[in-house]
Amino acid sequence: MKALLIAVLSIAGISLASADCGSCGAGQKADVAANDADGKCASGCCDLLKAYEGVATALAHDDFEGAKKAAHKVAHFGECDGNEKLTALAMKVEKAPDIAAAREAFKAVSAAVIPLTENAGEHYVMTCPMAKADWIQTTKDVANPYFGSSMLKCGSVKRTVAAK
């Protein structure tokens, strides 16, 4: 009986540990760019774009704490997908000592996320000539995460990624 109880609790613990990954269960890789026939994300981890945009929006609005919380979500998507590089890059934003360091670290996060979201629905790759960096938005209205309120509208649409 004791062995059965231990086995049940072990299985429950594994289930709870993987439940935090949404549809990306333990050991299961999710294609964050995969779409189903309707053009909707086939994976719960396709919410990477939303989590990423949370970081960009927070930085654009000078919300350091919000950026760190959103970066934690991006790091989690990296864990779900087995993408250690994305996890490490997002954690640099999350652990940044100040907003300037978070913005600098966000450049590398953007460079990593842009190719992962090519099939994640319509969005825009924006560019900032001053920061010499790109980022993603789901609207065309520039909200620069690299300079925030000091240069919120600095940048332009580099390219449109069409829904596929």
N, C-alpha and C positions, 0 to 999 in steps of 0.2 A: 504494500500500500504506500509506504514511504517513497519507494522508487517511482511509483506511478505519479505521485504528487510532484516529485522533483522533475520528472519528464514533462508533465503538463505545465509547470511553472517555467521551465526552460523554453518550451515552445511559445508560451505566451510572451516571454521576455523578448524572444527573437521577433515575434510579430509586432510588438510595440516598438522595438528599435527600428524596424523597417517601415512602420506606418508613417513616420515623419517625412518620408520621401514621396508622399503622394503615390503616383502610379509607378514610380521607380523603386521597386522593391530591392531588398538587400541583394547585392551581386548582379542586379539587372541593369544593363546600360540602356539609357534612353537616348534616342536620336532627337536632340532638341530642335532640329530643323525639319523633322518629318511632318508631313501633312497627310490627312486622310483624303478620300475622294471628294469630300465637301470643301476642302481647303482649310478645314479647321485643324488645330494642332492635334496630332495623334497621341501625344504624350503629355502627361501632367507637367512634366519638366519643361514643356514648351513655354511655360510661363516665365522662362528666363528673361524674355524681352520685357515683361512687366516689372520684374524685380530689378533688372538693369535700369529701366527708365525711372524707377523709384530713386535710385542713387543719383542719376543725372538731374532729376527734378529737384531733389534736396540740395545738391550742390549749387544748382542755378539760383536757388532761393536762399543761399547762405545758411542752410540748415545742417550743421555739422553732425549733430546727433541723429537726425533723420537719415543722413547719408550713411552713417555707420550701421544703423539698423538695416537699411536696405542692402548694404554690401554684405551683411551676414546672410541674407536670403540668396544673393548671387553665389556666395561661397557654398551654400547648401546645394544649389543646383549643380555646381561643379562636382560635389561629392556624389550626388545622385547619378551623374553621368560618368563618373570615374575620371573626370577631367581635373587632375591634380594641379595643373598649371592655372586653370581658372580659379580654383579654390584658393590657391596661394596668392594670386593677384588680388582677388576680392578681399582676402583677409588683410592685405596691406592697407586697403582703404579703411576697413573696419578697425584696425589697430593704429591708425594714423594719430599722431599726437596733436595735430591741429588741422584746420580746414585746408590750408595751403598744401600740406603733405598729402591729404586725402585727394585733393584735385590732381596733384602730380601722379599719384598712384592710379587714379581713375583713367589716365591716358592708356596705360597698359591693359587695364580691364576692357576698355573700349576696343582696343586692337584685337583682343582675344574674342570678344563677344560678336563683333561685326560679322565675321564669317560663319558663326554658329547660327545666326538668325536669318540667313539668306532666304529661307522658305517659311518664315514664321509670320506671314501676312504682310500687308503693306506697311511700310515705314520708310523713314528717310535717314540716310547717312549724311550727317551735317559735318561741316569743317570750320575750324577756327584758325585763321592765318596767324594770329598772334601767339596762340598756344602751340601751333604746328601739330594739331591733333584733331582727330575726328571723334564723333559720338553718334548715337542713334536717338531719334525721336519718332513718335508716332504722329506728330503734327508738323506742319511746315514752319510754324512760328518759332523763330530762333529763341532758345533759352539756354544760353551758354553756361555749361557746368564748370568750365575752367576759370572763369572770372566772376561768375555770379552777378550780383547787383551792380558791381563797378563797370561791367561791360556786358550786360545781359543780352543785348541784341547783336553782339559781335559774332559774325559767322554767316554761313549760307548753306543752302542745300547742295551737297556734293553730288548726290544721286538718289533717285527714288528706287526702292526695292518693291517691286510689284507683288501683289498676292498671287500665289501660284496654286 
